[in-house]
Every structure is written in structure tokens, then in C-alpha cells.
Amino acid sequence: MSATTPRTPASAAGPGANGPGSAPPVVRAAPDVDADSAPSWAALRAGRVALQRCTACGRVRFPPMPGCPHCGATGFEEVEASGGGTVYSWVRVHRTADERFAADVPYTIAAVDLDEGCRMFGRLEPPAEPSIGARVGFAFVHHGDWTELRFAGADGPAGAAGEPAAGPGSAGGAGA
Ligand SMILES: [Zn+2]
């Protein structure tokens, strides 16, 4: 396999807006959507968090998968997360190996135990240092054609948000 791809900072972001003085456009890697995860991504786009609940043992799982990791049964029903969870752990990112996130540091990634019983990972906004066990809610960040789930602390922003600002004076980045 030729798995190594050279990191090409701004040139990989697409045409245009690459001259001196203009901030390079922020380009997020779109998720790889498959048959199992497609309903979850569609739900996020609509501002919901869809989870799978095993119809045999009743446990809720994440990420979406064709079988229950607890009992092996394949039957499940979709349930919507109630919107709350607690911080299980977190890490603050100060340096990133991916240029696409260089403008975002520092940011916080949290592991959150949802009230439904499964654990998810995502950014925590604002990028504070949370307490283990702190209550968080959902924040939906819409990128070009997909939506990212983040978590928001009790004093943080909740609800829908647009693409984070790419930088000062960036022109025309919020369209589409
Ligand atoms: Zn099960």
C-alpha cells in the first residue's frame, strides 16, 4: 500500500484564495459514509443524534455497526439521543499533525458518556478544561455537505453553528 500522502498545506485546499495576505480556506475532510453510518450522518445534518439500540439486549451502541458488540445480535432500532451526557475524559490539542486543523488549536476533544449509555468523541466548545463528569450538550457544526457533532459545556454555545471562521478578513468563505 502507498499509504503515505505528503502533507501539502494550502495547495490541497483547492483553487483560488491562496495569494499572500489571504487566509487559506479551511477544508474539512468529509466523513467516509457507508451503509451503516449513513443514517447517523443524515440525522446530524437534521440536527439530531441517531443511535442504534439492540432489540435483543436493549443496549445502545455507537458508532453505528451491523451487529451488537455486547450480545452479537443483528437487530436494532434507531433511537434519538436526548441531548445530554457527561465528560468521561478529555484532551486539549495544542499542536496538530494535520495542517487543516492548524488554525483551530488549541481545541479540546472530549469523550462523552451519553445518557443513553454509549460513549462518543468530539470537540468540546468552548475549548475549556472541563471537569470529569461535567454535563455537556450537543452542538451541530455544519460544514459544506456534512455536519459535525460537537459538545458544548453548560456555559457554551448550543445549537446549530456555521463553519467556524477561517480567519480575519477571509472573504466569501461562508457561502454554499
Ligand atoms: Zn445486544
Residues whose N, C-alpha, C, O or C-beta is under 5 A from the ligand:
A	BS01	ZN	C54 A56 C57 G58 C68 H70 C71 G72 A73
